[in-house]
Amino acid sequence: MLKVRRAIRALVIGVLLGAPACTMQNNPDGVADDEPNQGGKGGASAMPSGAAGKGKAGASTGSNPSDDEGGAGGEGGEGHCAGCASGFCLTDGTCVDCVPENDHCPNGQYCAEDNQCAPGCKDDTKSCASGVCGTDHNCKHCIDDSECSSGFICSAGECSAACGSDKPGESTSCGNGTTCCAERCSDLTVDSLNCGACGNSCAKGQFCGLAACADQGEGGAGPDAASCVECHDTTFANVCSVAKVTVILDTNKNTSDGNRVPGRALGAALRDNCETKPVLSEAEQDSVEALNLTTGRPVSNSGELLVVAGGPFYQNLEGYLEEQQIAPLYLHVNGDVLEFRLSATKKVVASLPIEGDHDSHDIFIVQFMRDPTSGSLALNEQGFWLSGTVAGAYQVTHGLLPALEQQDKAWYAYEWTDLDGDKAPDLNEIQLLDSGI
């Protein structure tokens, strides 16, 4: 029985690896049954503990610096720092708030040269949503003001000084096609708080994207791009309301082309079928600026659609979206059964036993989602097995996109059964199981 259980666990990893079941028999790794899922590297990374410097005084067991009582001793060691409330001191014993060489300031702050904690990021890959802190202690691709140093605010993904204007929408201090709105330089083509004009805010769950009049060139780059945008519901019918499509590749975690082939097929289908003629590109998940390279957290905007084929084990972005319950559906392993569940209620939408012929039969999902913090848009399709992921790309290309206006849901779950024995999907072999917002 033990050997049988191990064989089943080895098969489970094939679900997330995006490879046919028959190729995964010898994989030694299993998958835990925690919820929502265990894939990718999504989710917040643990902050370093309070140990600092070479001393031992004031050692803390906290996982977040902001929760520590005082941290451990600074560069001066235990003898010099024992009387310091912060636990840090200089070599002459002078108590200080922090030491730059061993920075333990709270999240959102860094240790400045005057040994005081100051607003801004530090180069620890965890202070910024993007994972990248600049030498000026401002986060690259910021998503809120807490990622900027003193005197700067987050505007259109960059930390900059507040813009000034006597009238909203008029300013010479904003560049790169941005406009001053409430002291922030805003890109009116993607800003859900200022969609097309300052103060025109989109409702919760909506995004600011290209409108029908923006089909005048590649990426909707018509002469009046800012006026050709509107607020859209995050449903599949609006998946083409973007100027750019980026296919996220998983080469750093997956040596096979399993997920990359359907991913590229999805990108090509969007480029060829969308009236906005989005610019198509592809990028590895460990090099693209739109993602945190460690956690997979998205930091792009609603002008770019991130396309992800495959599940959370190989795709860091999907792992993050499922773990943070941004994705409408998530993958769950329930003993010997694979399940797609609703993030909001944990209700099982579709399931399939691990044992079986998955080269000819599979379940797959298609889901369109928006990260409410960064505004990033993502399109994911994944099967329990590679055959389902391939069928998902086929369904998007030949089933959903040709009838785009009718697709008023955010997610769809399908069952594919090979009827003609060719191990390839056809429209008459795909059945809709469920859908929702």
Secondary structure, DSSP 8 states (H G I E B T S, - for coil): -HHHHHHHHHHHHHHHHT--GGG-TT--------SS---TT-S------S--SS--TT----SSGGG-SS-S--TT-HHHHTT-SSSEE-TT--EES--GGG----TTEEE-TTS-EEES--TTTTSSTTS-B-TTS-BTT--SGGGS-TT-EEETTEEE-----SSTT--SS--TT-EEETTEEE-TTT-TTSSSSTT----TTEEEEE-GGG-SSGGG--TTGGGSEEEEESSGGGTT--SEEEEEE-TTT--SSTTHHHHHHHHHHHHHH-TT--EEEEEETTT-TTB-TTT--B---TTEEEEEES-TTT-HHHHHHHHTT-SSEEEEEETTEEEEEETTT--EEEEEESSS-TTSEEEEEEEEEE-TTT--EEEEEEESSHHHHHHHHHHIIIIIGGGGGG---SEEEEEEE-SSSSSS--GGGEEEEEEE-
